[in-house]
């Protein structure tokens, strides 16, 4: 899915949850997204720091032809997740804000703000935008051919 705003995604999630009769689908928090993208790594990418290996895992400006590609054509990270790097920026739930300097487990973003966060880089961006820690903040109504999303199914509810 591409060309969606954060607001569009929220509408979709509301309809999906209503259809399923629960409220278990949602966007990941920024911390959850990064945890999943890293798959246990502390390096720039889930596979390490060698960006020459990125072509094995991601569609980005050097190999995508600036086109979105079907998910799963590149190698998955160590946890079996595909396209966490590149292809489309993915909306997350959080408002954009400064990171706390204190150590935290599963930190939450600010309660309000102007911009929502996207993660992961896209088909038209350089390798540096596909790093696990890269973030982009934009108005929640803004959509683009490089914006998509990934849902979380919260099994605790």
C-alpha positions as CSV (number, residue, x, y, z in Angstrom):
1,X,0.0,0.0,0.0
2,X,1.3,3.4,-0.9
3,X,0.0,7.0,-1.3
4,X,-1.6,7.1,2.1
5,X,-1.6,9.7,4.8
6,X,-1.5,8.9,8.5
7,X,-5.1,10.1,8.7
8,X,-6.0,7.6,5.9
9,X,-4.4,4.8,7.8
10,X,-6.3,5.7,10.9
11,X,-9.6,5.5,9.0
12,X,-8.6,2.2,7.5
13,X,-7.7,0.8,10.9
14,X,-11.0,2.0,12.4
15,X,-13.0,0.2,9.6
16,X,-10.9,-3.0,9.9
17,X,-11.3,-3.2,13.6
18,X,-15.1,-2.5,13.2
19,X,-15.3,-5.3,10.6
20,X,-13.4,-7.7,12.8
21,X,-15.3,-6.7,16.0
22,X,-12.4,-5.7,18.1
23,X,-9.7,-2.9,18.4
24,X,-6.6,-5.0,18.1
25,X,-5.2,-3.6,14.8
26,X,-3.0,-0.5,15.1
27,X,0.1,1.2,13.8
28,X,3.3,0.2,15.7
29,X,4.8,2.8,18.0
30,X,8.1,4.2,16.8
31,X,10.0,2.1,19.4
32,X,8.1,-1.1,18.3
33,X,8.9,-0.3,14.6
34,X,12.6,0.2,15.3
35,X,12.8,-2.9,17.5
36,X,11.3,-5.0,14.7
37,X,13.5,-3.4,12.0
38,X,16.7,-4.0,14.0
39,X,15.8,-7.7,14.7
40,X,18.3,-7.8,17.6
41,X,21.0,-5.7,15.8
42,X,22.5,-2.5,17.2
43,X,24.1,-1.7,13.8
44,X,22.9,0.9,11.3
45,X,20.9,-1.9,9.5
46,X,19.4,-5.2,10.6
47,X,22.3,-7.0,8.8
48,X,25.1,-4.8,10.1
49,X,26.9,-1.6,9.1
50,X,28.0,-2.5,5.6
51,X,25.7,-0.5,3.3
52,X,27.0,-2.4,0.3
53,X,24.8,-5.3,1.5
54,X,21.6,-3.2,1.4
55,X,20.7,-4.3,-2.1
56,X,20.0,-7.8,-0.7
57,X,17.4,-6.4,1.8
58,X,16.0,-3.2,0.4
59,X,14.6,-1.3,-2.6
60,X,16.2,2.2,-2.5
61,X,17.4,4.8,-5.0
62,X,20.3,2.6,-6.3
63,X,18.2,-0.4,-7.3
64,X,14.5,0.4,-7.3
65,X,14.1,2.3,-10.6
66,X,12.1,4.6,-8.2
67,X,9.2,2.1,-8.3
68,X,7.5,0.4,-5.4
69,X,8.1,-3.4,-5.5
70,X,6.0,-6.2,-4.0
71,X,6.8,-7.0,-0.4
72,X,9.1,-10.1,0.0
73,X,11.3,-9.9,-3.1
74,X,14.3,-9.0,-0.9
75,X,15.8,-11.0,2.0
76,X,14.0,-10.8,5.3
77,X,15.7,-9.6,8.5
78,X,16.7,-12.2,11.1
79,X,13.1,-12.2,12.5
80,X,11.6,-12.9,9.1
81,X,10.3,-9.4,8.4
82,X,10.6,-8.1,4.8
83,X,11.1,-4.6,3.6
84,X,11.8,-2.9,6.9
85,X,14.5,-1.0,5.0
86,X,13.4,1.0,1.9
87,X,10.5,0.4,-0.6
88,X,8.1,2.8,1.2
89,X,8.3,5.0,4.3
90,X,6.0,3.5,7.0
91,X,3.8,5.5,9.2
92,X,4.0,4.8,12.9
93,X,1.6,5.9,15.7
94,X,3.8,8.4,17.4
95,X,3.9,12.2,17.2
96,X,7.4,13.5,16.3
97,X,9.4,14.6,19.3
98,X,12.9,14.7,20.7
99,X,14.2,11.4,22.2
100,X,14.8,11.3,25.9
101,X,18.4,11.1,27.0
102,X,17.4,8.6,29.7
103,X,17.5,4.8,29.1
104,X,14.0,3.5,28.4
105,X,12.2,0.2,27.6
106,X,9.5,0.6,25.0
107,X,9.4,4.4,25.2
108,X,6.3,6.3,24.1
109,X,6.4,9.4,21.9
110,X,4.9,12.7,23.0
111,X,1.1,12.9,23.6
112,X,0.6,15.7,21.1
113,X,2.5,17.4,18.3
114,X,2.3,18.7,14.8
115,X,4.0,15.9,12.8
116,X,3.6,12.2,12.8
117,X,6.6,9.9,12.2
118,X,7.5,7.7,9.3
119,X,10.3,5.1,9.4
120,X,12.4,3.0,7.0
121,X,13.2,5.0,3.9
122,X,11.9,4.5,0.5
123,X,12.5,3.5,-3.1
124,X,13.7,7.0,-4.0
125,X,16.0,7.6,-1.0
126,X,19.7,6.9,-0.5
127,X,21.0,4.1,1.7
128,X,21.3,6.4,4.7
129,X,17.5,6.9,4.8
130,X,17.0,3.1,5.1
131,X,19.0,2.9,8.4
132,X,17.0,1.5,11.4
133,X,17.3,4.8,13.3
134,X,16.2,7.1,10.5
135,X,13.0,9.0,11.0
136,X,10.9,11.5,9.1
137,X,8.2,13.8,10.6
138,X,5.3,15.1,8.5
139,X,1.8,16.5,8.9
140,X,-0.6,13.6,9.4
141,X,-2.8,14.6,6.4
142,X,0.2,14.5,3.9
143,X,0.4,11.6,1.5
144,X,3.0,10.6,-1.1
145,X,3.8,7.7,-3.5
146,X,6.6,6.8,-1.0
147,X,4.4,6.5,2.1
148,X,2.8,3.2,3.3
149,X,2.2,1.4,6.5
150,X,2.5,-1.9,8.4
151,X,-0.1,-3.0,11.0
152,X,0.4,-4.5,14.4
153,X,-2.1,-7.1,15.6
154,X,-2.2,-6.6,19.4
155,X,-2.8,-10.1,20.8
156,X,-2.9,-8.8,24.4
157,X,-6.4,-7.3,24.0
